[in-house]
Amino acid sequence: MQHHTAVPKRKRDQFVEDLRFLKSWASNPLRTGAVSPSSRELAERMAQDVDPAHPGILVELGPGTGVITRALIDRGFDASRLVLVEYNPKFCRMLKEAFPGVTVLRGDAYQLRDHLRHLGNPQLAGVVTGLPLFTRPLPQRVRLINDCLEALDPGRPIVQFSYALVPPVPMGHGDYTIDVSKWVWRNLPPARVWTYRRPRG
Ligand SMILES: C[S@@+](CC[C@H](N)C(=O)[O-])C[C@H]1O[C@@H](n2cnc3c(N)ncnc32)[C@H](O)[C@@H]1O
């Protein structure tokens, strides 16, 4: 007689997500940038820095399998306010299924200006990014941060995590302030959250 141990659906879904992520990393390590999705703790820390009370849409760059997307929805952002830009077509399919009502754009996050133009240059509440910025040369990172800042009102955040000791874009490459979080140890590897804002007035 065979005994089947039931695996709870959430755990099974998590396993499938992790496996897809690992496969994506194996086929393109530089683009995927991590071997597994971010932890819930890191996702929640990212979501803390954006405020659903601010008007406008929230752009998420490099959402992957949607760990941070879920934290943003739990933070109070309605799915209809989320625009996700993801390169991997399999992740795009997963995101559309998992988060009905979100806008998923399959494409290159570094072409943010074009994406926003296609959307009619809407007002933004913030930009949240899980992009592996350090895999790109500094001038490309600088351009991306400045493109985001240009689309954001002063004080509105760009929230980025990284595993490094230094900010993904250091001070001195535009008009912005940088805040850094404490280390989030419950993440593999531990990470910190860097928040960029254009100063008010
Ligand atoms: C380090 S993973 C982070 C995934 C997710 N945000 C998380 O924290 O688990 C980076 C994600 O960015 C996506 N990505 C990398 N470069 C991209 C680009 N130029 N445009 C859009 N997505 C990109 C990858 O496909 C991957 O899903």
The ligand as a MOL file (V3000), in Angstrom:
LIG
                    3D

  0  0  0     0  0            999 V3000
M  V30 BEGIN CTAB
M  V30 COUNTS 27 29 0 0 0
M  V30 BEGIN ATOM
M  V30 1 C 17.5140 39.2370 -8.2830 0
M  V30 2 S 16.0520 38.8190 -9.2050 0 CHG=1
M  V30 3 C 14.8500 39.5380 -8.0850 0
M  V30 4 C 13.4590 38.9730 -8.2580 0
M  V30 5 C 12.4380 39.4460 -7.2050 0
M  V30 6 N 12.2740 40.8770 -7.2190 0
M  V30 7 C 12.8720 39.0120 -5.8250 0
M  V30 8 O 13.2930 39.8680 -5.0560 0
M  V30 9 O 12.8000 37.8120 -5.5590 0 CHG=-1
M  V30 10 C 16.1140 39.9400 -10.5730 0
M  V30 11 C 14.9120 39.9170 -11.4970 0
M  V30 12 O 15.0820 40.9870 -12.4390 0
M  V30 13 C 14.7880 40.5100 -13.7530 0
M  V30 14 N 15.5860 41.3400 -14.6680 0
M  V30 15 C 16.9320 41.3970 -14.7870 0
M  V30 16 N 17.3130 42.3080 -15.7010 0
M  V30 17 C 16.1600 42.8520 -16.1690 0
M  V30 18 C 15.8910 43.8710 -17.1170 0
M  V30 19 N 16.8780 44.4960 -17.7610 0
M  V30 20 N 14.6070 44.2010 -17.3380 0
M  V30 21 C 13.5950 43.5800 -16.6750 0
M  V30 22 N 13.7890 42.6000 -15.7680 0
M  V30 23 C 15.0610 42.2470 -15.5160 0
M  V30 24 C 15.2120 39.0460 -13.7240 0
M  V30 25 O 14.5740 38.3060 -14.7490 0
M  V30 26 C 14.7510 38.6500 -12.3170 0
M  V30 27 O 13.4140 38.2730 -12.3230 0
M  V30 END ATOM
M  V30 BEGIN BOND
M  V30 1 1 1 2
M  V30 2 1 2 3
M  V30 3 1 2 10
M  V30 4 1 3 4
M  V30 5 1 4 5
M  V30 6 1 5 6
M  V30 7 1 5 7
M  V30 8 2 7 8
M  V30 9 1 7 9
M  V30 10 1 10 11
M  V30 11 1 11 12
M  V30 12 1 11 26
M  V30 13 1 12 13
M  V30 14 1 13 14
M  V30 15 1 13 24
M  V30 16 1 14 15
M  V30 17 1 14 23
M  V30 18 2 15 16
M  V30 19 1 16 17
M  V30 20 1 17 18
M  V30 21 2 17 23
M  V30 22 1 18 19
M  V30 23 2 18 20
M  V30 24 1 20 21
M  V30 25 2 21 22
M  V30 26 1 22 23
M  V30 27 1 24 25
M  V30 28 1 24 26
M  V30 29 1 26 27
M  V30 END BOND
M  V30 END CTAB
M  END
